[in-house]
Amino acid sequence: MSYTVCPYLLKIDDLKSVVGSCDQVLLTAVLKNKAEENGDVWDEEPNEDNCDECIDDDNDASEDDDDDGDIKTVIHAIINGDLNNENIQPYQYGYALEAICQYLGEREFVEALESVRGAWTFDEMWSWILESKSPVPLPDDGDFPSIGHLYHTDIQTELDRTNALDFSDYHENDQEMYTEIRESLIELYETALKKQLDIITFYY
């Protein structure tokens, strides 16, 4: 089974400040960016509703996270601080948070992380991605996307540790795969350090 890791570089404190901000200008910008990412035409005027009217709790969110109406509703919920809406599935919060990161941050396209096979068993390499969870306290039922984060102040430690990884005792095919992933992580860490940004990852 293959997994995709999508890393974003951004300031995690900026992401946290979005939650509960009720910022309708930001909401419109995130939704417009999401529409453009999907290749859609954006023609909606900024939403002038007040915070209390942003979410209709009587409307269930569909289980299809690709539905435009649903992702808009969940992005709306996050920006308004509604993180425990019983009509929204936990995984939908994850995809909506990624949409906000797409707007706030920079997506780093790392080829070796686009299709990863079996590397999740190598906890020494992936521990922070698997264990750190979302920096925003979202509901979590163990479903994808799984979210991880790394603050800028911790990146140098991870870079040093990753540089020191030794795969010489692994099977030749595994050596090649893990080495490629290691080099991709090193590149990601070095880019984040240079830009002085934190990392948040989504994998599915």
Backbone bond lengths (Angstrom), bond angles and torsions (degrees), N, CA, C in turn:
res aa  C-N    CA-C-N  psi(-1)  N-CA   C-N-CA  omega(-1)  CA-C   N-CA-C  phi
1 M - - - 1.463 - - 1.517 109.40 -
2 S 1.315 116.45 137.70 1.464 121.40 -178.59 1.518 110.55 -105.60
3 Y 1.324 114.73 147.36 1.454 121.87 177.40 1.528 108.90 -123.88
4 T 1.329 115.19 153.11 1.456 121.16 174.71 1.516 109.11 -115.26
5 V 1.321 116.06 132.08 1.456 121.72 175.68 1.521 108.47 -108.75
6 C 1.327 116.46 123.60 1.461 121.47 179.31 1.527 109.24 -112.13
7 P 1.325 117.99 103.66 1.468 120.42 179.47 1.537 111.27 -90.97
8 Y 1.315 115.26 142.84 1.457 121.92 174.55 1.522 108.55 -126.17
9 L 1.315 115.76 139.30 1.461 121.93 174.83 1.522 108.39 -101.96
10 L 1.327 115.33 126.37 1.459 120.29 -179.07 1.525 108.53 -167.31
11 K 1.314 116.26 177.46 1.456 121.69 173.02 1.529 107.25 -93.17
12 I 1.332 115.94 114.46 1.460 119.24 -177.62 1.526 110.88 -61.48
13 D 1.323 118.10 -33.08 1.462 119.81 177.73 1.524 111.11 -62.76
14 D 1.340 117.24 -33.44 1.465 120.40 176.05 1.527 110.35 -65.61
15 L 1.337 115.50 -40.33 1.461 119.58 178.46 1.525 110.37 -64.18
16 K 1.312 116.90 -44.71 1.463 120.25 179.85 1.525 111.63 -61.54
17 S 1.327 116.17 -35.21 1.465 119.54 -177.62 1.522 112.30 -69.39
18 V 1.324 117.02 -18.46 1.458 121.30 178.30 1.525 110.72 -69.35
19 V 1.334 116.38 -38.15 1.463 121.35 -174.23 1.527 110.23 -65.55
20 G 1.323 115.65 121.65 1.452 120.61 179.74 1.514 114.48 80.74
21 S 1.328 116.94 5.72 1.468 119.59 -177.90 1.525 112.37 -74.83
22 C 1.319 116.97 -23.10 1.474 122.23 -176.64 1.537 111.29 54.98
23 D 1.315 115.67 31.79 1.462 121.93 -176.65 1.521 109.15 -83.48
24 Q 1.336 115.71 102.61 1.458 120.08 -176.02 1.532 112.68 -73.58
25 V 1.310 116.68 -28.03 1.465 119.70 175.70 1.529 109.52 -66.77
26 L 1.328 116.11 -43.36 1.462 120.63 176.64 1.519 110.60 -63.43
27 L 1.324 116.83 -43.28 1.467 120.91 179.02 1.520 110.53 -55.74
28 T 1.320 116.60 -48.22 1.453 120.79 179.77 1.523 111.23 -60.92
29 A 1.332 116.89 -41.30 1.460 120.67 179.99 1.520 111.40 -65.43
30 V 1.342 117.66 -40.98 1.465 121.00 178.71 1.524 110.84 -65.14
31 L 1.319 116.68 -43.93 1.465 120.50 -179.43 1.530 111.15 -65.89
32 K 1.327 116.52 -38.97 1.460 119.92 177.32 1.519 110.62 -64.22
33 N 1.325 116.45 -43.64 1.460 120.48 178.95 1.526 110.98 -62.84
34 K 1.338 116.50 -40.73 1.460 120.99 178.62 1.520 110.60 -63.04
35 A 1.329 117.18 -42.12 1.460 120.96 178.49 1.524 110.79 -62.62
36 E 1.325 116.73 -41.75 1.463 120.38 179.76 1.521 110.94 -67.64
37 E 1.344 117.26 -36.06 1.469 120.98 176.51 1.529 110.06 -61.01
38 N 1.327 115.89 -35.99 1.468 120.92 -178.60 1.526 112.78 -84.93
39 G 1.346 116.60 -2.99 1.456 120.01 -178.41 1.512 113.68 78.28
40 D 1.350 116.37 19.64 1.459 120.61 -179.40 1.525 110.07 -91.40
41 V 1.334 115.03 162.85 1.459 121.12 176.34 1.527 107.87 -91.30
42 W 1.323 115.97 128.14 1.466 120.37 -179.37 1.510 109.22 -96.57
43 D 1.357 115.98 120.15 1.469 118.77 -179.12 1.527 111.13 -136.89
44 E 1.322 117.13 18.65 1.465 120.07 -177.42 1.513 110.38 -93.24
45 E 1.312 115.61 135.53 1.454 121.17 176.98 1.529 109.64 -75.56
46 P 1.330 118.47 154.63 1.461 120.59 178.00 1.516 111.57 -54.57
47 N 1.343 116.42 140.26 1.450 123.44 -179.00 1.517 109.45 -79.88
48 E 1.317 116.63 121.75 1.458 120.64 -177.44 1.524 112.16 -100.49
49 D 1.339 117.58 5.45 1.468 120.08 179.59 1.519 110.66 -59.75
50 N 1.343 116.22 151.17 1.448 117.57 174.73 1.517 110.13 -80.10
51 C 1.325 115.28 171.83 1.461 120.27 -171.77 1.513 112.43 -60.05
52 D 1.326 117.62 -40.66 1.451 120.57 -174.55 1.513 112.95 -68.18
53 E 1.328 117.93 -18.69 1.444 120.94 -176.44 1.517 112.86 -102.42
54 C 1.348 116.33 5.08 1.455 118.80 -172.75 1.516 113.16 -69.76
55 I 1.333 117.23 -34.91 1.457 120.28 -176.19 1.513 109.77 -118.78
56 D 1.302 117.05 130.44 1.448 122.40 172.99 1.513 107.79 -95.56
57 D 1.322 116.70 104.65 1.459 120.90 -174.90 1.515 112.72 -65.06
58 D 1.332 117.31 -14.82 1.463 119.27 -178.62 1.510 112.11 -83.43
59 N 1.327 117.10 -8.92 1.466 120.99 -178.72 1.505 109.70 -96.66
60 D 1.330 116.95 117.58 1.451 121.10 179.31 1.506 110.26 -74.19
61 A 1.331 116.24 141.56 1.457 121.02 172.18 1.514 108.33 -83.37
62 S 1.313 116.03 134.85 1.462 120.85 -179.43 1.507 111.01 -68.22
63 E 1.335 117.05 159.05 1.457 120.92 177.03 1.518 111.38 -77.66
64 D 1.307 119.10 -5.80 1.464 122.28 179.37 1.509 108.94 -91.75
65 D 1.358 117.27 103.95 1.459 120.51 -175.29 1.513 112.62 -71.34
66 D 1.336 118.33 -8.54 1.445 120.37 179.62 1.526 111.61 -87.58
67 D 1.319 118.85 -8.80 1.451 122.01 -179.72 1.520 109.51 -67.91
68 D 1.354 115.34 125.93 1.458 120.11 -173.13 1.515 111.66 -61.56
69 G 1.349 116.63 -42.45 1.451 120.13 -179.21 1.506 112.15 -61.64
70 D 1.323 117.54 -39.83 1.450 121.29 -177.89 1.523 111.79 -69.94
71 I 1.329 117.61 -44.87 1.460 119.67 -179.02 1.523 110.05 -63.68
72 K 1.322 117.31 -35.25 1.458 120.72 176.90 1.524 110.63 -64.45
73 T 1.342 116.01 -41.54 1.457 120.19 179.36 1.514 111.35 -62.89
74 V 1.333 117.50 -41.41 1.457 120.91 -176.30 1.529 111.19 -74.66
75 I 1.332 117.67 -38.56 1.468 120.19 173.69 1.526 109.18 -59.06
76 H 1.318 115.07 -43.84 1.460 121.03 176.57 1.526 110.66 -55.58
77 A 1.334 115.81 -45.49 1.463 120.87 -177.81 1.524 111.43 -61.91
78 I 1.339 117.15 -44.33 1.467 120.51 -179.07 1.524 110.82 -62.88
79 I 1.318 116.75 -46.61 1.460 120.62 -178.75 1.531 110.71 -63.40
80 N 1.319 116.72 -29.53 1.463 120.66 179.27 1.522 112.98 -91.16
81 G 1.354 117.26 3.17 1.452 120.37 176.37 1.510 115.06 79.74
82 D 1.326 116.93 13.92 1.466 121.65 -179.91 1.527 108.31 -91.41
83 L 1.333 117.07 85.92 1.458 121.77 -172.93 1.523 113.33 -101.86
84 N 1.318 117.26 3.95 1.463 120.15 -178.53 1.524 111.06 -134.52
85 N 1.318 115.76 37.94 1.460 120.87 179.03 1.521 108.88 -72.91
86 E 1.323 116.97 119.83 1.464 120.96 -176.10 1.520 112.74 -66.43
87 N 1.311 117.44 -15.19 1.463 121.28 178.79 1.521 112.77 -89.45
88 I 1.332 117.03 -0.36 1.464 121.69 -179.90 1.523 108.77 -115.50
89 Q 1.328 115.85 128.19 1.455 120.75 178.82 1.536 110.24 -74.70
90 P 1.345 117.62 147.76 1.467 119.82 179.72 1.523 113.74 -54.23
91 Y 1.338 117.77 -40.96 1.464 119.03 -177.96 1.522 111.33 -64.56
92 Q 1.346 116.84 -29.35 1.463 119.50 179.49 1.522 111.18 -67.61
93 Y 1.337 116.14 -35.91 1.463 119.16 174.31 1.529 110.24 -60.67
94 G 1.339 116.58 -39.51 1.464 120.07 -179.34 1.513 112.52 -62.67
95 Y 1.338 117.47 -46.76 1.460 120.34 179.93 1.527 111.24 -67.90
96 A 1.322 117.39 -34.50 1.461 120.09 177.65 1.528 110.80 -67.91
97 L 1.344 116.77 -38.91 1.467 119.71 176.76 1.523 110.11 -62.92
98 E 1.323 117.24 -37.86 1.460 119.88 177.78 1.530 110.41 -62.88
99 A 1.334 116.96 -39.53 1.468 119.93 178.01 1.526 111.08 -61.18
100 I 1.328 117.08 -37.46 1.461 120.41 177.09 1.528 110.36 -67.73
101 C 1.340 116.38 -39.28 1.469 119.93 177.38 1.528 111.15 -65.56
102 Q 1.320 117.20 -34.12 1.463 120.22 177.28 1.524 111.11 -60.44
103 Y 1.318 116.00 -33.35 1.463 120.00 179.29 1.524 111.71 -81.51
104 L 1.326 116.48 -45.09 1.467 120.49 -174.61 1.519 113.30 -76.26
105 G 1.350 116.29 -30.39 1.458 119.95 -170.24 1.508 114.56 -118.28
106 E 1.317 113.91 -164.52 1.462 122.29 -179.69 1.529 108.36 -120.03
107 R 1.311 116.99 120.79 1.460 120.27 176.80 1.523 108.56 -76.88
108 E 1.332 116.21 127.06 1.451 121.88 177.57 1.533 108.43 -99.55
109 F 1.322 116.49 112.40 1.455 120.67 179.24 1.529 108.75 -86.55
110 V 1.326 114.61 106.23 1.462 121.63 -177.89 1.521 107.02 -113.89
111 E 1.332 116.43 111.06 1.462 121.33 -170.56 1.527 112.76 -55.46
112 A 1.322 117.55 -42.54 1.465 120.48 -176.36 1.522 112.39 -68.02
113 L 1.329 117.41 -16.94 1.457 120.98 -179.96 1.525 112.65 -98.25
114 E 1.334 116.52 -2.56 1.457 119.80 -179.09 1.524 112.15 -74.58
115 S 1.319 117.40 -28.42 1.463 121.46 178.65 1.523 108.34 -146.86
116 V 1.335 115.77 96.14 1.455 121.97 -175.52 1.519 109.08 -107.22
117 R 1.326 116.86 126.08 1.467 121.33 -178.40 1.528 109.82 -111.35
118 G 1.307 116.60 114.91 1.454 120.91 170.37 1.511 116.46 74.90
119 A 1.323 118.37 -2.28 1.462 119.59 -175.35 1.520 112.24 -71.29
120 W 1.311 117.69 -13.45 1.459 120.58 -177.59 1.526 111.73 -68.81
121 T 1.327 118.01 -15.63 1.458 120.13 176.73 1.527 111.19 -76.93
122 F 1.329 116.98 -13.80 1.458 120.59 -177.73 1.527 108.95 -92.84
123 D 1.345 114.56 78.55 1.464 120.47 -171.64 1.516 112.91 -60.96
124 E 1.329 117.14 -29.72 1.462 119.87 -177.68 1.524 111.12 -61.66
125 M 1.332 116.30 -34.46 1.457 119.52 -179.33 1.532 111.41 -81.70
126 W 1.326 117.08 -38.51 1.459 121.17 -167.85 1.518 113.56 -107.42
127 S 1.307 118.73 12.52 1.463 120.35 -169.86 1.529 113.06 -54.64
128 W 1.336 117.85 -45.31 1.461 118.24 -176.52 1.522 111.91 -70.37
129 I 1.334 117.15 -32.71 1.462 120.02 179.12 1.524 110.20 -67.09
130 L 1.326 115.81 -38.00 1.455 120.26 -176.08 1.522 113.34 -83.68
131 E 1.323 117.44 -29.22 1.459 120.21 -169.31 1.519 115.34 -107.32
132 S 1.334 118.81 -19.62 1.467 119.73 -170.80 1.526 112.98 -77.28
133 K 1.330 117.60 -23.68 1.468 123.10 177.42 1.543 111.17 64.60
134 S 1.325 114.71 -173.95 1.459 120.52 -178.15 1.519 110.71 -75.25
135 P 1.341 117.88 138.24 1.468 119.92 175.59 1.526 111.70 -72.13
136 V 1.324 116.42 -14.61 1.460 122.61 173.78 1.526 107.04 -103.33
137 P 1.328 119.31 128.77 1.476 121.83 -173.41 1.527 113.08 -71.27
138 L 1.334 116.36 79.96 1.452 121.62 179.69 1.527 110.96 -90.90
139 P 1.332 118.27 155.44 1.464 120.07 171.48 1.523 109.71 -59.08
140 D 1.324 117.07 143.90 1.459 121.08 -176.33 1.525 109.02 -138.31
141 D 1.339 115.88 116.36 1.465 119.80 177.49 1.523 111.53 -112.14
142 G 1.350 115.71 14.97 1.455 120.13 178.67 1.508 114.57 84.89
143 D 1.325 117.64 -0.77 1.461 121.34 -179.81 1.524 109.87 -83.97
144 F 1.343 116.14 164.53 1.457 120.48 174.45 1.523 110.03 -75.59
145 P 1.337 119.06 154.69 1.455 125.31 0.58 1.522 112.08 -77.88
146 S 1.313 115.73 143.31 1.462 120.61 172.10 1.528 107.23 -88.80
147 I 1.317 115.85 135.75 1.465 120.84 -171.83 1.527 109.75 -116.61
148 G 1.317 115.96 136.23 1.461 121.52 175.28 1.519 109.92 -132.88
149 H 1.310 116.78 163.62 1.468 118.75 178.43 1.521 110.01 -151.57
150 L 1.324 114.26 157.27 1.462 121.94 -179.91 1.526 108.06 -145.18
151 Y 1.329 115.71 120.79 1.460 119.32 178.68 1.530 110.46 -74.42
152 H 1.317 114.93 151.38 1.455 121.65 -178.32 1.525 111.54 -54.47
153 T 1.334 116.42 -35.84 1.461 120.43 -177.45 1.533 112.87 -68.75
154 D 1.331 117.29 -16.63 1.465 121.03 -179.53 1.525 113.23 -102.41
155 I 1.328 116.92 -4.86 1.463 119.73 -172.71 1.525 112.25 -68.63
156 Q 1.330 117.92 -40.26 1.464 119.77 -178.33 1.525 110.78 -60.94
157 T 1.330 117.11 -38.79 1.465 120.62 177.56 1.525 110.70 -61.66
158 E 1.334 116.53 -43.76 1.465 120.67 178.75 1.528 111.20 -67.16
159 L 1.327 116.37 -36.52 1.461 120.18 178.07 1.521 110.46 -63.38
160 D 1.312 117.40 -45.93 1.470 121.18 179.64 1.528 110.67 -63.09
161 R 1.321 116.76 -42.24 1.459 120.87 -178.92 1.529 110.97 -66.79
162 T 1.335 116.11 -40.59 1.465 120.47 -179.49 1.521 110.89 -67.93
163 N 1.328 116.85 -39.58 1.469 120.40 176.80 1.520 112.20 -59.83
164 A 1.327 116.44 -30.07 1.467 120.80 -175.64 1.528 113.57 -87.72
165 L 1.319 118.15 -4.62 1.471 120.48 -178.30 1.524 110.88 -63.19
166 D 1.317 116.07 138.40 1.472 122.29 -177.32 1.525 108.90 -123.95
167 F 1.329 116.14 121.86 1.462 121.09 -178.72 1.524 112.19 -110.12
168 S 1.311 117.12 17.95 1.470 120.56 -173.68 1.527 113.01 -63.50
169 D 1.331 117.74 -24.19 1.459 120.53 -179.62 1.524 112.97 -88.73
170 Y 1.331 117.10 -0.96 1.455 120.44 -178.16 1.529 110.61 -87.37
171 H 1.331 115.34 161.73 1.453 121.26 173.81 1.526 109.20 -58.55
172 E 1.325 116.42 149.90 1.465 121.09 -174.36 1.518 112.12 -55.26
173 N 1.330 117.39 -44.19 1.461 119.95 -179.70 1.530 111.23 -64.74
174 D 1.340 116.31 -39.37 1.458 120.04 178.34 1.520 111.02 -67.97
175 Q 1.330 116.29 -37.63 1.467 119.66 177.14 1.517 110.90 -56.18
176 E 1.320 116.09 -45.60 1.463 120.33 -178.22 1.523 111.13 -63.24
177 M 1.352 116.05 -44.73 1.457 119.68 -178.19 1.528 111.23 -65.29
178 Y 1.343 116.39 -48.79 1.457 119.71 -177.10 1.521 111.97 -66.64
179 T 1.328 116.42 -35.79 1.464 119.79 178.08 1.519 110.83 -64.41
180 E 1.328 116.33 -40.87 1.465 120.57 179.04 1.524 110.66 -63.98
181 I 1.332 116.13 -42.71 1.460 119.96 178.65 1.525 110.46 -65.84
182 R 1.329 116.43 -41.93 1.464 119.96 178.69 1.521 111.27 -58.63
183 E 1.327 116.46 -45.13 1.460 119.86 179.63 1.529 111.08 -63.58
184 S 1.332 116.60 -35.60 1.462 120.19 177.94 1.521 111.09 -66.91
185 L 1.331 116.95 -41.39 1.457 120.69 177.81 1.520 111.18 -64.63
186 I 1.331 116.45 -41.24 1.463 120.09 178.31 1.528 110.13 -59.72
187 E 1.323 115.92 -44.61 1.473 120.11 178.15 1.527 110.96 -60.94
188 L 1.332 116.51 -42.47 1.467 121.04 178.80 1.523 110.87 -62.29
189 Y 1.324 116.77 -47.10 1.466 120.88 -179.54 1.525 111.23 -62.01
190 E 1.323 116.17 -44.49 1.461 119.57 -178.22 1.532 111.20 -64.46
191 T 1.325 116.70 -37.79 1.466 120.26 177.86 1.523 110.79 -64.89
192 A 1.336 116.23 -44.35 1.461 120.41 179.86 1.528 111.16 -63.80
193 L 1.329 116.87 -40.44 1.465 120.26 178.32 1.522 111.22 -63.71
194 K 1.312 115.47 -43.13 1.461 119.79 -179.32 1.530 110.97 -61.92
195 K 1.330 116.05 -39.32 1.466 120.72 -178.12 1.522 112.69 -89.53
196 Q 1.338 116.56 -4.69 1.456 122.62 -179.64 1.528 111.46 56.08
197 L 1.325 114.55 49.08 1.460 121.05 -179.37 1.526 110.29 -122.81
198 D 1.318 115.69 157.30 1.449 122.03 174.91 1.534 108.87 -85.01
199 I 1.336 116.44 171.51 1.464 121.67 179.47 1.521 109.15 -123.02
200 I 1.314 116.40 135.14 1.457 121.48 168.80 1.517 107.11 -128.06
201 T 1.327 116.90 135.22 1.463 121.34 -176.54 1.521 111.03 -121.14
202 F 1.323 114.62 147.23 1.466 122.51 172.83 1.498 106.75 -124.83
203 Y 1.326 117.90 128.47 1.459 118.33 176.02 1.510 110.27 -130.98
204 Y 1.317 113.36 144.69 1.470 121.91 -176.25 1.506 109.50 -154.70
